[in-house]
Structure formats: C-alpha cells, structure tokens
Amino acid sequence: MRPHIVVVDDDEKIISMLRRSLAFEGYEVTTAGNGLEGLKVLLGIEPQLLILDVMMPQVDGWEVCRRVREGGSSVPILMLTAKDDIGDRVKGLDLGADDYLVKPFALEELLARVRALLRRKPDKLEEPSNRLVFEDLVLDLDSREAIRGGRRIELTAKEFDLLQYFMSNPKRVLTRDSIMDKIWGYDYSGESNVLEVYIAMLRQKTEDSGKESRLIQTVRGTGYVLRGGGA
C-alpha cells in the first residue's frame, strides 16, 4: 500500500508542485487549500504524513496541528512556513509538529524530510491503535474510557461495547439487526426496544445532556450511523 500524504497549503503553486512531485515519488496525495478544508479532509482519513503550511486564512497551521493532536492522532506532521524564526519553530514543535521546513525550500530537502518522517514511526503505523477517534470523541480500548472534548464519560460495559462498534465503523450505516447481533448475540431474547434504550443513554452521555452536537444519527427504517453535524 502506498503511503498516503495530506498537504494543506493556501498557495496553489506549492499545492500543484507537491501534488505532482509526491505522486511521482509513489505516494498517494490528498490536498486542501486552507486549514478549515484540511480539518474536514482529516475527518475522513488517517494519512501516514501531514504536510501543513503555517500561515493560512481562517484556520492557520498551528490551530490545525493543535486540533489534530488533541483529537488523539499521532500522524507525523511536517510544517512549512515563510518565517525563519526560532519562536515560530518552537511554537509548532510544542503543539506537536514533528519537523519544520522554511520556505522557499528545495524539493530534494522536502522529499528527504518526508522519507525520514515516514521511517521514524514504522511500528506505530503498523500496529493496531489502542484508541478510536471520531471528531472530538476518543475511546481508549485499554482503559475502556471515553473522552469527548476533554470531558470523561462514564459508560457501562454494554454502552462501551456499543460505542466501540459505532466508532469502528464511522460514517457507515449499521442496521438494527447487525447491531443486535454484534452486541447482544444471535440468541438475545430481551425487550425489543433494548437497542433504542441504549442509544438514548449513549446520546445523553456523549452529548452532555444536549450541550454538545449529536454524533449517533438515526437512519429511518434502517438503523444508525456515527457521523458529525447532528443536532
């Protein structure tokens, strides 16, 4: 499988150059023209490397880096900036960036940094993660803890299993029967509305009783899906 690299930069010339050059080197490349677009792209994929410009309108590279790390991602981050200032470098590294390259840069140097960053964490990239992350919701499979936006969520064993099933299948519509089979087993013969009861309890806990957006959405006549933008 080719390493997947996401490039976020508001300079169209740099985006075009990096897309062609990285693809020529054998990488799969996804690009975004600003920080907000980059965050949306990163919701749907977990790349092996993120190349991130610092100075962008709306949401700058520092903020993107901060949100990526707060979301639990360990993807290597290479930051690009036009400012050769030690303070900017320290700020980026403190926010969780792995490397820093000053514009204008030689393409050969950027490609060397890319290769080095992809080599730096081979084990982490190949090992299954012990955490599931969707937007600002994090599920720690080792401690069996759920955290949303820094707030710990107390879950029963069955609630945890149900949430884990959703987070293992983000944005995929799960039928009621498939959920019942997975969580309660084929021979389950309890109340017919047990799933609805648990969905209601999970929503109450993950939404902080309506203070946060809904992530578990109802798909009428089918089942449920984990996706953002719910009310």
C-alpha positions as CSV (number, residue, x, y, z in Angstrom):
1,M,0.0,0.0,0.0
2,R,1.3,3.5,-0.9
3,P,1.8,5.9,2.0
4,H,-0.9,8.5,2.0
5,I,0.2,12.1,2.4
6,V,-2.2,15.1,3.1
7,V,-0.9,18.5,2.0
8,V,-2.6,21.6,3.4
9,D,-1.5,25.0,1.9
10,D,-3.2,28.1,0.5
11,D,-0.5,28.6,-2.1
12,E,-1.8,27.0,-5.3
13,K,1.7,26.8,-6.9
14,I,3.0,24.9,-3.9
15,I,0.0,22.6,-3.8
16,S,0.4,21.8,-7.5
17,M,4.1,21.2,-7.2
18,L,3.9,19.0,-4.2
19,R,0.9,17.0,-5.7
20,R,2.9,16.2,-8.8
21,S,6.3,15.6,-7.1
22,L,4.9,13.4,-4.3
23,A,2.8,11.4,-6.7
24,F,5.9,10.9,-8.9
25,E,7.7,9.5,-5.9
26,G,5.0,6.9,-5.4
27,Y,2.9,8.5,-2.7
28,E,-0.9,8.8,-2.6
29,V,-1.6,12.6,-2.2
30,T,-4.7,14.5,-1.0
31,T,-4.6,18.3,-0.9
32,A,-6.6,21.0,0.8
33,G,-6.4,24.8,0.1
34,N,-6.9,26.1,3.7
35,G,-6.9,24.9,7.3
36,L,-10.6,24.5,7.6
37,E,-10.7,22.4,4.4
38,G,-7.8,20.4,5.8
39,L,-9.6,19.6,9.0
40,K,-12.6,18.3,7.0
41,V,-10.3,16.1,4.9
42,L,-8.7,14.7,8.0
43,L,-12.1,13.7,9.5
44,G,-12.4,11.1,6.7
45,I,-8.9,9.7,6.5
46,E,-5.8,8.9,8.7
47,P,-2.8,9.6,6.5
48,Q,0.7,8.5,7.1
49,L,2.0,12.1,6.9
50,L,0.6,15.6,7.1
51,I,2.4,18.5,5.4
52,L,1.0,21.7,6.9
53,D,1.5,25.3,6.0
54,V,1.6,27.7,8.9
55,M,0.2,31.0,7.5
56,M,-3.3,30.4,6.2
57,P,-6.6,32.4,6.4
58,Q,-9.4,31.4,8.7
59,V,-7.7,28.4,10.4
60,D,-3.9,28.6,10.5
61,G,-1.5,25.7,10.5
62,W,-0.8,26.0,14.3
63,E,-4.5,25.6,15.0
64,V,-4.8,22.6,12.7
65,C,-1.8,21.0,14.3
66,R,-3.3,21.6,17.8
67,R,-6.7,20.1,16.8
68,V,-5.1,17.0,15.2
69,R,-3.1,16.3,18.3
70,E,-6.0,16.9,20.7
71,G,-8.0,14.5,18.6
72,G,-5.5,11.8,19.5
73,S,-3.8,11.4,16.1
74,S,-0.1,10.6,16.1
75,V,0.3,11.2,12.3
76,P,3.8,12.8,11.6
77,I,3.4,16.5,10.9
78,L,5.8,18.5,8.7
79,M,5.1,22.2,9.0
80,L,6.0,24.7,6.3
81,T,6.5,28.5,6.9
82,A,7.8,31.6,5.2
83,K,9.1,32.9,8.6
84,D,12.6,31.7,9.7
85,D,12.0,32.5,13.3
86,I,13.1,30.3,16.2
87,G,9.9,31.3,18.2
88,D,7.7,30.0,15.4
89,R,9.6,26.7,15.2
90,V,9.3,26.2,19.0
91,K,5.6,27.0,18.9
92,G,5.0,24.4,16.2
93,L,7.0,21.8,17.9
94,D,5.3,22.5,21.2
95,L,1.9,22.0,19.5
96,G,3.0,18.5,18.4
97,A,4.7,19.0,15.0
98,D,7.5,16.6,14.1
99,D,9.6,18.7,11.8
100,Y,9.8,22.2,10.3
101,L,10.8,23.5,6.9
102,V,11.2,27.1,5.9
103,K,10.0,28.5,2.5
104,P,11.4,28.7,-0.1
105,F,12.7,25.2,0.2
106,A,14.5,22.8,-2.1
107,L,12.2,20.0,-3.3
108,E,15.0,17.5,-2.7
109,E,15.2,18.5,1.0
110,L,11.4,18.3,1.5
111,L,11.4,14.8,-0.1
112,A,14.3,13.8,2.3
113,R,12.3,15.1,5.3
114,V,9.2,13.1,4.1
115,R,11.2,9.9,3.8
116,A,12.7,10.5,7.3
117,L,9.3,11.1,8.9
118,L,7.8,8.1,7.3
119,R,10.6,5.9,8.6
120,R,10.5,7.4,12.1
121,K,7.4,5.7,13.3
122,P,7.0,2.4,11.3
123,D,5.9,0.4,14.2
124,K,3.2,2.8,15.3
125,L,1.8,2.9,11.8
126,E,1.6,-0.9,11.5
127,E,0.4,-1.7,15.0
128,P,-3.4,-1.5,15.6
129,S,-4.2,1.6,17.6
130,N,-5.4,1.2,21.1
131,R,-7.7,4.3,20.7
132,L,-10.6,5.0,18.4
133,V,-11.1,8.7,17.5
134,F,-14.0,10.4,15.8
135,E,-14.1,14.2,15.8
136,D,-13.6,15.2,19.4
137,L,-14.7,11.8,20.8
138,V,-11.9,9.4,21.9
139,L,-12.4,5.8,23.0
140,D,-9.4,4.2,24.9
141,L,-9.6,0.5,24.3
142,D,-7.1,-0.3,27.0
143,S,-8.6,1.6,29.9
144,R,-12.1,1.4,28.4
145,E,-12.6,5.1,28.9
146,A,-14.4,7.6,26.7
147,I,-13.5,11.2,26.5
148,R,-15.2,14.0,24.5
149,G,-13.6,17.4,24.3
150,G,-11.5,16.7,27.4
151,R,-14.6,15.5,29.4
152,R,-14.6,12.0,30.7
153,I,-17.7,9.9,30.0
154,E,-18.8,7.2,32.4
155,L,-20.0,4.1,30.4
156,T,-21.4,0.7,31.4
157,A,-19.7,-2.3,29.8
158,K,-22.5,-2.7,27.3
159,E,-22.6,1.0,26.4
160,F,-18.8,0.9,25.8
161,D,-19.2,-2.1,23.5
162,L,-21.9,-0.4,21.6
163,L,-20.0,2.9,21.2
164,Q,-16.9,0.9,20.2
165,Y,-18.9,-0.8,17.4
166,F,-20.0,2.6,16.1
167,M,-16.5,4.1,16.3
168,S,-15.0,1.1,14.5
169,N,-17.4,1.8,11.6
170,P,-17.6,5.6,11.3
171,K,-20.0,7.1,8.7
172,R,-21.2,3.6,7.9
173,V,-24.9,2.9,8.4
174,L,-25.4,0.0,10.8
175,T,-28.7,-1.9,10.6
176,R,-30.6,-2.6,13.8
177,D,-30.2,-6.4,13.3
178,S,-26.4,-6.1,12.8
179,I,-26.0,-4.1,16.0
180,M,-28.2,-6.5,17.9
181,D,-26.2,-9.5,16.6
182,K,-22.8,-7.9,17.3
183,I,-23.5,-6.5,20.8
184,W,-26.2,-8.9,22.2
185,G,-25.6,-12.0,20.1
186,Y,-27.9,-14.0,17.9
187,D,-29.7,-15.7,20.8
188,Y,-30.6,-12.4,22.6
189,S,-34.3,-12.5,23.5
190,G,-34.7,-9.4,25.7
191,E,-37.1,-6.5,25.3
192,S,-37.4,-5.4,21.7
193,N,-36.6,-1.8,22.5
194,V,-33.3,-2.5,24.3
195,L,-31.3,-1.0,21.5
196,E,-33.3,2.2,21.5
197,V,-32.9,2.5,25.2
198,Y,-29.1,2.1,25.0
199,I,-28.9,4.5,22.0
200,A,-30.8,7.1,24.1
201,M,-28.4,6.6,27.0
202,L,-25.3,6.9,24.8
203,R,-26.6,10.1,23.2
204,Q,-27.3,11.6,26.6
205,K,-23.8,10.8,27.8
206,T,-21.9,11.7,24.7
207,E,-23.9,14.9,24.1
208,D,-23.6,16.0,27.8
209,S,-27.4,16.1,28.0
210,G,-27.8,18.2,24.9
211,K,-24.9,20.6,25.4
212,E,-22.9,19.0,22.6
213,S,-23.7,18.0,19.0
214,R,-25.2,14.7,18.2
215,L,-22.9,12.1,16.7
216,I,-25.1,8.9,16.7
217,Q,-27.7,9.7,14.0
218,T,-30.9,7.7,13.2
219,V,-31.4,6.5,9.7
220,R,-35.1,5.9,9.5
221,G,-36.2,2.4,8.6
222,T,-32.6,1.2,8.6
223,G,-30.6,1.7,11.8
224,Y,-28.0,4.2,13.0
225,V,-24.8,5.8,11.8
226,L,-21.9,7.6,13.5
227,R,-21.4,10.9,11.8
228,G,-20.9,14.6,12.6
229,G,-23.1,17.6,12.1
230,G,-26.1,16.4,14.1
231,A,-28.4,18.5,16.2
